[in-house]
Amino acid sequence: MKLHINGQGVEVPDGIRTVVDLLEHFGLGEKMLIVEHNDAILHKEDHAGAELAEGHRIEIVHFVGGG
């Protein structure tokens, strides 16, 4: 399935059905981040129910600490 992730076309395995699956696939499941799914910001508790389909747009922003 092809998704638009952070402005780039990305092919992901067919087993990825939800935002949680996508985050796990990229090793981001435990990270503190913001996810936007088709222009709607998702709360973390909504990631498991946010189903993905061909062409969906995902923006993932994670926080980086520093000084």
N, C-alpha and C positions, 0 to 999 in steps of 0.2 A: 504494500500500500504506500502511496506517495503522500507525504504531508509537507506543509510549508512550516518549517521550524526556524524561528528567528530570521525570517526572510529568505531562507534557503530551501530549495526542494530537496527533501530527504526521503529515501526509500527505507521503509521499516518492515520487519517481518510481519507476516499475516497474523501471527498470534497476538500481536499488540492490539488490544481492543479498547482500552481506557487510558486516561491520563496517567493513572498509577502504573499501568504496564509500561508506558512510554518512559516514565521517570526511572523505573527499575531497570529498563533496558539500557539507559545511559548512565546508570550508577548514581543517580541523583535522589534516590528514594529517601535518604536520611538527611539530605541537605535542607537548609532553610532557604526557601525560594518562593517566588511569585509565578503563577502560571496564568496566562491569558489564553482562552480557547475561543476562537472565532470572535474576537473583540470583547469577550466577557471575562473579567477577572474572576478566578475560581478561589473559593475558600478551600483550605486543605481537606476538610471533611467531604468536599464535593468531588475530589479527584477520582475516587473509585467509581462514581456514577457517571462521570463525563465520558461518554462513548465517542470514539474516533471513527472517522470515515475518510475515504479518499478525498484529498484536496483540502482537508481541514487546516486551519491556520493556528499555530501554537507559538506563543512567545514564552520563553523561560528565562527568568532573571534570578540569579542567585547572588547572595551577599558574600562579599569578600572583606575580611577584617584586615586592618593594617594600621600603621601609625605614622 
